[in-house]
Amino acid sequence: MASLGEELLYTTCRLEGTVSGGTSVGTGFFYLHERRLFLVTNKHVVHGIQDGNFMLVKGEIRENQKYPVNREGYRIGYCRA
C-alpha cells in the first residue's frame, strides 16, 4: 500500500496564472463530491487571474504501483479572460 504522501501526489496540482502585476502560483487538490470533480485552492491563488494553467503529474502503473513520470505532465488552461 502506498503512503499518504505518495497518494496525494496524484490528487494535487500546480496552478499558474497571469495577473496585472505579474504571476500567481499555488497548488490545489481534487475533491470528488456526488460524482462531480472539484479543484480546491485558496482564493489568493486565483483572484484577479487573467489567464491560467493547472499542471497535472503524468503517472504510470507498473506492477500495480503508481509512479510519477519525471518532468512530464499535462497543462490545462483555465480562465481565459
C-alpha positions in Angstrom: 0.0 0.0 0.0 1.3 3.5 -0.9 1.9 6.1 1.8 -0.4 9.0 2.2 2.2 11.3 0.7 2.5 9.1 -2.4 -1.3 9.0 -2.9 -1.5 12.8 -2.5 1.0 13.2 -5.3 -1.8 12.3 -7.8 -4.5 14.5 -6.2 -2.6 17.8 -6.1 -1.7 20.1 -8.9 0.2 23.3 -9.6 -1.8 26.4 -10.5 -0.1 29.1 -12.5 -1.7 32.4 -13.6 -1.1 35.8 -15.1 -2.3 38.8 -13.0 -1.9 42.5 -13.7 1.2 42.7 -11.6 2.9 39.6 -12.7 2.2 36.0 -11.9 0.4 33.9 -9.3 1.5 30.4 -8.4 -0.1 28.0 -5.9 -1.4 24.5 -5.5 -4.8 22.9 -5.4 -6.3 19.5 -4.8 -9.0 17.4 -6.3 -12.1 16.5 -4.4 -14.9 14.2 -5.6 -18.4 15.0 -4.3 -21.6 13.5 -5.6 -19.9 12.3 -8.8 -18.5 15.8 -9.6 -14.8 16.6 -9.5 -13.8 19.9 -7.9 -10.4 21.6 -7.8 -10.0 23.3 -4.5 -7.4 26.1 -3.8 -7.0 29.3 -1.8 -8.8 32.4 -3.1 -5.5 34.4 -3.4 -4.2 31.8 -5.9 -6.9 32.6 -8.5 -8.0 36.1 -7.5 -7.5 38.5 -10.5 -6.3 35.8 -12.8 -6.4 36.9 -16.5 -5.1 33.7 -17.9 -4.0 30.5 -16.1 -3.0 26.8 -16.3 -3.0 23.9 -14.0 -0.4 21.2 -14.2 -1.1 17.5 -13.6 1.6 15.0 -12.9 1.8 12.3 -15.5 2.0 8.9 -14.0 2.2 5.2 -14.9 1.3 2.0 -13.2 3.9 -0.8 -13.1 3.3 -4.0 -11.2 0.2 -2.5 -9.5 2.1 0.5 -8.2 1.8 4.2 -9.3 4.9 6.1 -10.3 5.3 9.7 -11.5 6.9 10.2 -14.8 9.7 12.8 -14.2 9.4 16.1 -16.0 6.2 15.1 -17.8 2.7 16.2 -17.2 -0.4 17.8 -18.6 -1.1 21.6 -18.8 -4.7 22.5 -18.9 -5.8 26.1 -19.4 -8.5 28.0 -17.3 -9.9 31.5 -17.0 -9.3 32.9 -20.5 -10.4 36.5 -19.9 
